[in-house]
């Protein structure tokens, strides 16, 4: 029977995001209500980055820090290749769609990699989890500072559409909402780190609720400013095509670079998943800090599309890597086992030029059966 192809399921969080967009489109917050949502979103962002700092384990980073070449390659994909592709995507799509949407493509290209999903998919594919923790954490740690700088260089002062906030206001908001809570959280890790590590499931809603609050608040402001008069099906199709093209190019170059660098299979998996993804959890709050309220809803729309696309593609790739790893492990295990029956024994003996007289074959077969049982016990395939 032919193997059935399993398609990755839709991330439930995406449905919540879509729900927020629909809710903001039908019932946008206005006036003092919008102000209240903005305040709640800002408070959630501060808490989010505080917890990100507290969750950053120095031990986990040190465990994988020795793979410096792998980490440099991952950072090169995240902060060099992606920005180049983002500039190209903005230049091409800016002639077809709203320039602010095209700017959103560039913005997503400047973001750090994901943490949770990169590590989870690395583990699923059989990669180097310790190195993935280090690469993803390092990407996000650097991104807290580097992404705002890249946005300032390529968007706010680089001819980007709309301009957004002025430099002083952006710097002040980044310092108070992102950097300061992150640093304080990390400095307090010796005090609260154990509690944070043991309550990860309770803390996950903070990540998601902060994103949902920002999305609803941002899209409310965007709807009031006529976002759906500016964005139509054609624009969404262009964004999807541009996102798919960027992801395809990154994954293709990723594979070539891994082979050229001679990376081990486990490290090539880390490069793939940490070097080809962008963080929605970090990107949405950063957009709120870096762009004017009326722009945020439009700017993060490409990121939301890219986020789900990368989950679909990377989930499929993780499953493929896992199946290949299982096949390699099975082949390696089979190669260590003696021939399983007399016919296989005679075939193997013929391959190496070893004659087995007919009167000796029963004894040889019995010895091989005993050796096979011991080998299976050693491999954990059979109990003693």
N, C-alpha and C positions, 0 to 999 in steps of 0.2 A: 504493500500500500504506500502510495506517495506520501511524503511528509507534509503535514498541514502547515501552512504559513501562518504564524501568529503575528497579528498586527498589534503594535503598542496601543494601550488604552489611553483615552484622553485623561489628562491630569485633572482631578476634581477641582484643584485650585483654579484652573482656567475657567471653569464654570462659574466660580465665585467672582472672578475678574469680569467675565462677560456680564454677570448679573449686576455688578456695580456700574458698568458702563450703561446698561439698559436702564437701571434705576436713575442714574444721573441724567440720561437722555429724556426720560419720561417725567421725573420729578427732581429737577435740579435744585440744589440748595442755593438760596439767595440771601443777600443782606446779612442780618445778624446770625441766621442759621448757618450760612456758609462760613462766617467768621468762627463760629463754634466748632465746625468740622475742621477748619484749618488749624485751630488751636489744638484739638485732639490729635490731628495728624502729626503736628510738630512734636507734641509730647511723646507720641508713639515712636517717632523717628529717634528722638533722644534716647528713649529706653532701648530701642532696637540696637543702636550702635554701642550703647553701654554694655549690653549683653554680648554683642559680638566681641568686644574687647575682653570681657570676662571669660568667654568660651575659648579664646585663643590659647591653646595649651603649648607652653614652651617645650615640654617634653616631646609632644607629637611632632613639632617642627624640627627639633634636634634629631629625632629618629630618622628623618629623611633628608636632612640638610646636606649629607655627604654626596648626594646626587646633584652636585652643583651644575654640571653640564646640562642635565635634564631640566633643571629649574630655569636656567638661562634660556634654553630653547622655548620653554613654555611661556616665559615672560616676553620673549621675542614675538611669538605668535599673538599674544594678548595685546601688547602695547606697541608693536611695530607693524606686523602684517595686517592685523585687523584695522588699525587707523588708516593705512594706505587704501585698503579696500573700501572703507567708509567714505574716504574722500572721493574715490572713483564713483561709488554709488550715489553720493550726493550730487556730483557733477552731472551724472547721466540722468538720474530721476528728477533732478531739479527742473529739467526742461519739460517734464511730462506732468508732474503733480505739484501740489502746494509746496513752496520752498521750505516751509517749517516742517512738513512731513519728511522731506529729503534731509533736512538737518537732523531729524530724529534718527535716521539711518546712520549718520555720522556719530551721533551721540552714543548709540548702542555699541558702536565699534570701539569707543574709548573706555568702556566699562571693564571692571575686573571680571575674572572668571567666577563661575558658581563654586560653592563649597560643598554643600550637602549632596547635590545630585552628581557632581564630578566624582566625589569619593565613593558614593553608592554604586555608580556605574563602573568605576574602576574595580571595585570589589566583585561586582557581578561578572565582569569579564575576565577575572583572574589576574588582575594587574598588581602592581606594587602599591599597596594601600598606604604604607607609611610615607612613601614619596609623594603620593597624591595629596595626602593631608598637608604636607609641607608646601607643595606647589600651589595648591588652592588657597591656603592660608596666606602664603607670601604674596600671591596675586592680589588678594583682598586688602592686606595690610598696606601694600604699596599703592593700591588703587584709591585708598582714602585720601591720599595726597596727590597722586599722579593724575587721576581722572579729572579732578577740578582744574589742574594746571593745563592738561591737554584741551579741555573744553575752553578755557580762556584763550589758549593759543590758536586753536583751529576754528572756534565758533565766535566767541565774544569779540576777539580782536583780529580774527582771520577772515572777515567778510561773510560770516555765517548769517543766515536770514534772521531778521528780527532782533538780533543782538542780545535780548534777554535782560538780565539784571546788570547793573553797573558793577565794575570790578570790586569796589570797596564793599558794596552790599553783599556780593557773592562770597567774598573772603570772610566777612563777619559771620554770615549764616553758616558757612562750612565749618568755621572754627567752633561756633557755639553748638551747632546741631550734630555735627559728625565727629570732628577730631577730638574735642574735649571729652564728650561722653565715652568715646572709644578708649582714649588714654586712661581716663579714670577707671573704667571697667577693668582694663588690663592690669593696672596698678593694684586694684582691689582683688585680683584673682587669688592671691594667697589666703584671703579672708573668706571670699564667697565662692571660690572656684569649685570646691567639692560639692557645694549645694547646687550650683549651676549644672555640673556634670551629671548629677543624679536626678535632675528634674528637667531633662531635655525635652521630654514630651509635653510638659507643662509650659515650657518656654516657647515651643514652636508656634503657638497661636500669636505670640507677640510679633514674630516675623511677618506672618500672613495678615494679621489685623492691621498692622502699620501700613502695609502695601495697599490693602483694600481701602483704608481711610484716605490715603493719598490719592488713589485712583478715583474714588467717588468725588472727593473735593476738587481734584484737578479737572475731571470731566464735567462737573457742575459748572465750574468757571468757563470751561471751553464751550459748553452748550449755550450758556448765556451769551457768549461771544460768537455764536453761530458756527460751531465746528462742523455740524452735519450739512451746512450749506457749502462748506469748503471741501469736505471729504465724501467721496462717493465710491461705488463699486469698482470703478476703474482705478482709483487711487489705491484701494485695498489690494487689488490684483497686482499692481506695480510693486507695492511694498512686499507682497508675498514672493514675487519673482526675484526681486532684488535680494531679499533675505536668503532665499534658496541658493542664489548664485554665490553670495558671500560665503555661506556655509559650505557649499560644494568645493569652492576654491581652497578654503582653509583646510578641509579634510584631505583633499588631494595632495596639497603641498605638505601637509602633515605626514602622510605616508611616505612621500619621497624623502623628506628630511630625516625621518626615523631610520629608514634603510641606509641613507648616506652616512648617518652618524654611527651606524652599527649598534643601535640600541637593542638591548635584550627585549624579548617579547613583553615582559612585565612592564618595562619602562616605556616602550612604545605605546602601550595602552594608556599610561598616565599622560603622555604627551597628547594623545588623541583627545581624551576627555577633558583635561584641564586646559588645553590650548585651543579648543574649538567652541567654548561655551561662554555665554555672557550672563551676568547676574541680574535677574529681575528684582530680587530683594534689595540689592544695593542700588540698582539703577533708578528705581522709582523715587526713593527718598532723595537721592542725589539730584535728580531732575527738579524736585521741589525746592531744593536749595540753590540750584544754579540758574533756573529760568524764571521769568515772570509768571505769575499765576495763570494768566490768560493763555500762555504758551504750553504749560506743562502737559495738559491733556493731549495735545497734538504731538508733542515731542515723544511721549512714552508709547504712543500707539505702535510705531514700528518695533519697539522693544517687546511689547506684548505678543506680537505676531512671531518675532524671531524666537522668543522664549518657548512657545509651544512647538515650533518647527524643530528646534534643536532637541527637545525632549523626544519627539517622535523618532528622529534620525538616530540620535545617540542610543536610545533604548534598543532599536533594531541592531545597531552595531555592537552593543554590549552583548546581546544575545548571540550574535554571530561569533564574536570572540570567545564566548563561553563554550559554545558547541565545538569550536575548533580546538580549544584547550582540552576539553574532555576527550576528543578524538585523539589528540597527541598523547595524552596521559594513558589512554587505553592501548594505543599502539606501543608505547614504551613498556607498559606492563606486560603486554603479550610477548614482546621481544625478549623479556627476561625469563619467561616460562619455558620449560622443556617441551618437546613435541607431545601432543595430547593423546595420540594413538599409534598403533604399529605402522600404519601407512605413512603418517607424518614423520615418524622416527626413521623409516627407511628413506623417505625423501630427503630429510636433513642429512642422513648419513651419506647418501649419494652426492649431495652438494659439496661435502667436505672430503669426499673420497675415502670414506671409512667403511670397509666391508663388514657386514654383520651376518655371520653364518646362521643358517636357519635354526639350528639347534640352540643357539644363544638368544634368539629373539624373544621367547617368553620371559627369560630372566631380565633382559634389557628393558622390556616393556614394563615389567613389575617395578624395577628400579626407577624408571622415568615417572611412573605413577606416584611413587613415594616422594620423589623430588618435587613433582608438581604440587603435591599437597603441602609440603613444607614451604614452597615458594608462595603459594596462595595465603598461607598463614602469615608469612613475613610481610606480604603486601596488604594484609588486613582484609582480604576477600573471604577468608574462611576462619572459623574459630578452631583452636587447638583441641 
